[in-house]
Amino acid sequence: MRYNLFKKEAANTWELAKEKHIKSVSLDENRIDGKYEKAFPYDYDPEIHFVYEGELVEPYTIQSDFTLYFLNDREQIEKGYKILGIGEILEENMIKTIPSPGEFYTWNANIWIYDKQSEIDSINNRIKAIETDLENRQTRLDSREKLGMKIIKPDPEIVRLLQLHADTSQELTLI
C-alpha cells in the first residue's frame, strides 16, 4: 500500500496541493494497520498532518475535510493541466480518442478532414520514384548491351515497373 503524508491544509489548486505533500512510502498494510506513526516515524503528527492511502493520480486538490479530489479530464483541460491532442475530443467529462480514418486526413478542431492535395502529392512522389527506378534499370541494361553482355528482352523488371507506373498513374486520375 502506498501511504502519502500531507500537511493538514486545504489546497484549491494542484500547485498548492503538491506543496502540501511531504513524502510517500510503500509498506505492507498489515504492518501499518492504520497507525501512521509507523509509516512516518519522526514525521507524522495527527494535529498537523493527514495521510492519503493509495497512489497519487495527478492532478488533485485537497478539500477542506482533508480528502484528495482528483480532477477529471474536463477539469484538467479547463484548468490548463491537460491539452487535447490530435484525434481527441472531450465527451462529457472524459477524453475520447477518435482514430484517423486514413493516411491523408488531418485533425481540425474536432473532426478528421480529408486532405486531397496530400494524397495527390504522395502518389506523384511514388510515380517519380518508379520513373527513377525505370531510368536506372534501363541505363544498366544499355551499359550491359554495350559491353556485349547477354540481356533478356523484354526485361521482366522493366515490364513490372511500367505496369506499376500505369497502375499508380491511374490511381492518380481516380482521385
Salt bridges, closest charged atoms under 4 A:
GLU9 OE1 - LYS20 NZ 2.65
ASP43 OD2 - LYS23 NZ 2.58
GLU55 OE2 - ARG2 NE 3.91
ASP73 OD1 - LYS82 NZ 2.97
GLU91 OE2 - LYS96 NZ 3.69
GLU131 OE2 - HIS165 NE2 2.89
GLU145 OE2 - LYS153 NZ 3.29
ASP155 OD2 - ARG137 NE 2.78
GLU157 OE2 - ARG160 NH2 2.81
GLU171 OE1 - ARG126 NH2 2.63
